[in-house]
Amino acid sequence: MISKKLAIAAAVALLAGLSFGPASAQNNQPPAPAMATPGGAPDQTAAPAGDKTAAPAATGQAAAPAAAAPAPATPPPGAAPTEQANPYGLNQLWVKGDFVIRGVIVLLALMSIGTWYIFFVKFWEQSRMLSQANQVEKRFWASNNLNEGIDKLAKNSVFRTLAESGVRASSGQGTGLVNLNDWIGMSLNRQLEEINAKLQGGIAFLASVGSTSPFVGLFGTVWGILNALVAIGVAGQASIDKVAGPVGEALISTAIGLAVAVPAVLLYNFLVRRNKVINEKLRSFASDLQTYLVTKGK
């Protein structure tokens, strides 16, 4: 009898627990916040907590302003970055520099122009003489007589001038102090010295430019650094950005001086070497001509 009562009580308790569980779950849900109206009273039309259709609508309204915000503009991937103008350089050195800096730059420019002008003029002159030396072997010594050989040479040829000088010296019998052989040799040597002086004309300028232009550029650098240090001292700012710019601009003068000096030295050596080749050809021709004139006179 007691066991039947216990079984009935257990069944009643089980049924009560099953019915209390769903009710307590519904009561534990948080209440939906009431929306305030313009008058300050809570909005009674707000959706109840259990209404799941109102949540997506509210989420869409809140996301709308965020979607309407414009995205920051970004450059296209293939676009090149904008180049900024260089605040330093030769242009700024000329604009900001005083009359001393500008005078140094102009002087170095004139030195460079003179160097290249002399080089091209002398190179053309030397090429012409080397071409005349080739004609001597083909025309002069292949002639039947001396006068015919002289006529075959070009009128502006230095070898023709040398041959005519030797013929004039051989037409006499020398002097009372010098015999015919020495007289012809002296006449040819004088003519060779005149031709050599003509070849050397202008080359000394290249040597002067090569030796002095670095110091001219260095003077511009020292003057520019002095002005930069004075300006920095007056401004009272000795940071690296205040020092590097003016000092770097001043060093451009030294770079220009070296750019003028190096070509001048190289071109000077090149022309001097070609002059030696021409002088050797002239002396060989004069020696052979002297031997021919003395032998013919005997």
PyMOL commands that set and color helices and strands:
alter all, ss='L'
color gray80, all
select helices_A, chain A and resi 2-27+54-68+90-96+99-140+146-152+158-170+180-200+203-235+240-297
alter helices_A, ss='H'
color red, helices_A
select strands_A, chain A and resi 35-36+42-43
alter strands_A, ss='S'
color yellow, strands_A
deselect
rebuild
show_as cartoon
